[in-house]
């Protein structure tokens, strides 16, 4: 994978570059060869920060690592990005395996033969009676066209609500950093938004009036 390095007030040794390249190659094997990444190394006082962004064909992954040393921050950011890449790959596999509604075949109605009219007594009456006795009764079963819908199991969770006001950019980074698909937050102006990840991996922003 092609990796672009950026250093801000820090130096990037060769061993750290090799570690970053190795981690990006692992992520590239998950997302595909067309993916490329950019890694930014910076420092704030005594805290070392590594921010990486991986751009695939239909997915963008952003991860941040913070630690006392650059190598620890890099490992944290790579592990977070690799986890997101696996989740995206698993969602993509499950989506491909789900059958489309157009492909679900409905059961055709079962045609039941009409009862024949009773024949008058004649010379062939005995033969018809014996043939009727020889017929076996077959039970016909019909199945529903659609499977029964199972009610989802609902769990209560308050971690999807941001405790402090933030901008939209901060909300996107916070959702990626906490590895969440749903985040409810307010802006500094008091506007309420819902940020969630769709099945295709893109983040969607919903404004609540």
N, C-alpha and C positions, 0 to 999 in steps of 0.2 A: 504494500500500500504506500502511496506517496504521502509523505508527512512533511508539513511546513512548521519550522520551529521559530518561536519568537521569544526573546529574552528582554525583560524589563528590570533593570537594576540588579540583575543576577547574571552569573556565568553558568553556561551549560557544559559540563565536562562530557567527554566522548562516551564514558561508561553510561551516563544518564541518557544520552542520545540512543545508544544501542538498546538500553532497556525500553525506552519509549517505542523504538522501531519494532522491537519484538512483540510488545503488547498490541501495537496497531496491526501487525501482521495477523495475530490471532483473531482480532475483530474483523479484519478484512476477509478471512476465510469464512466467517459467519455471514457477513453482509454481501460479499461478492467482490470481484476484482476491480470493479469500477469505482469503489469507494475511495475517498481521499480524506485526509485529516489535517488539522492544524492544532498545534499545542503551544500554549503561552505560559511561560514561567515568570513569576513575579514574586515580590516580597512586600509585606506590610509589617513594619517593625520587626518583631522576632518570628513572625508567621510566614512560612513559605506556601505559596499558592500555585497550583497547576490547573489550568483551564484547557480542556480539549474539546474539539468539535469534530464529529465524523459525519461527512456528507455522503450518503448512499443514493441510489437511483430514486427511491421513493421514501427515504427515511433520513431524518437528521437527528443525531444523538449529541447531546451536550452533557458534560460531566465536569465536576470540580473536586479537587482534592486539596485539603488544608492540613498541614502538619508542621512540626518543628524543623524537618529536613526535607529537601527537595525530592529525594528518592522515595520517602514515605508518602509524600503528597502525590507523587506520580503513580505509585502503586494503588493508592486509594481511587484516583480518578480513572485509571485503566480498569480496575475491578468494577467500578460503577458503570462505565461505558460498556464493558463486556456483558454485564448482567442485562442492560437494556437491549443490546443486540440479540441476545438469546431470547428474550421475551418477544421481541419483534419477529424473530424467525419462527418461534412457536406459534404466535398468533397467525402468521401467514400460512403455516402448514395446516392449522385447524380450519382456517377459512377456506382453503382449497378443498379440504375433505368434506365440508358440509355440502349436502345435496341441494341443488336449486329447486325452488318451488315448481318451476316449469317441468322439471324432470320427474316429479312425483306422479306416478300413474294412479288414477282412481280406479277402483274395482268396478267392472261393468256389471250392470244388473243381470241377475240370473234369470234366464227364461225358463219358466215352468211349463211343461207340456200340458195341454188341455186334456181333460178327461174325455175319452171317447163315449159317444152316445151308446146306450145299451142296445144291443142288437136283439131283434125278436127271436123267439125260439124257432129254430130250424134244424135242418139236418146237421149244420156245422156248429150248433150250439154247444155240444159237448167239447168240441175241439177248441172253441174260443174260451170256454171256461177253464180248460186245462192250461191254455197259454197264459191266461190272466193269473192263475195260481203260480205259474213258473216264474213270473216277473218278481224281481227283488226290489224292495223299497230302499231308496237311497236318500239319506238325510242331506239336505242342501244348507250350507252355512254361508252367511255373508259377513264380510269384515268391514269395519269403518274405513272410509277413504283416508282419513287423517288420524295420526296417532294422538292419544290423549295428552293434553298439555299439563306438564308437572309444574306446580306452583314453585317459584324460586324461594330459597331460604334467605330471609332478610336478616342482616346483621347491622347493629348500630355501631357507628364509628364516628368519633368527633375529630379525628386527625386530618380530615379533608378540609377543615376550616382554618384559614390563616388568622392568627391572633393579632396581627398588626397590619395597618394599611400599607399597601405597596403598589408600585406601578405594574403595568402589564408585563414589561420585560423582567422585572424582579419576580413576578408570579411564575413566569415560564421557567426561569432558572431555579426557583424554589421547588417547583413540581418535579423538574428533572433531578435535582439534587436529592430530594426525598424519595425519588423513584415512585411517584404516585401518578395515576391516570386521571385523578379528579382533584380539583382544588377550588374552593370557594373563598373569595377575598374581596376586600373593599379598597378603593383607591383613596388617595388623600382628600379628594373632593367628596367622598362619601358614596360614590357609585358602587353598586354591587355587581360582580361578575362571577361567572362559573367557567372554569377552564378544564376541559376534559380531552382525552385522547380518543380519536375515532378508531375504527377497526383497521383503516389503512395506515395508521401510525401517525397521522397529522394531528396537531393540537388545534382544538376548536374553542373559540371564545364566545360565550353567550352572555349578553347583557340583560340583567333582570330589571324591568321597569319599576 
